[in-house]
């Protein structure tokens, strides 16, 4: 087991509805030493790529993306969730359905912060059905930027997102892939990775 799988096993809580709660160390209370380690690991996995920006989505993606951007020495851009409609023109816009809240949000990034010269590494905390990542890919593509890869802390391998994104041909690196979880027994099974 790697460091993140160990921590999920110790402190993750399986909730009904295929939700894994990691709020004691990743997305409510945050373990900064663990986040630093995540930043180093993504840097190691994507160090051969000419990354110029790290792109994520608010709110919980920011904490994961911050140490990654620091390791690469590049800016971090996060897509904002927005209800307003009169923003096209200055903004790249994508529609993202939230897995946890079951609602749709427009997510926006200012055109000032992504350009065709950018080589983007997309980072998020969880991958479930892939809506968040597809929204971020669409924003990067609207900017004419190159998506160099995607890094996820926790992929739920029993949901379709991972397959969809890999089938699009992207390098998708997930530090922990949960293949099964049982809310009653509280058990979590990880996919074996190299
Ligand atoms: P997707 O768009 O891939 O369906 O879902 C990814 C987004 O939903 C992530 O940005 C994450 O915030 C949230 N999410 C999905 N599954 C879980 C989960 O099991 N636990 C938590 N805490 N967040 C999740």
Boltz pocket constraint, residues with backbone or C-beta under 6 A from the ligand:
constraints:
  - pocket:
      binder: B
      contacts: [[A, 18], [A, 19], [A, 20], [A, 21], [A, 22], [A, 27], [A, 60], [A, 97], [A, 98], [A, 99], [A, 100], [A, 124], [A, 125], [A, 126], [A, 127], [A, 128], [A, 129], [A, 130], [A, 131], [A, 132], [A, 133], [A, 156], [A, 161]]
      max_distance: 6.0
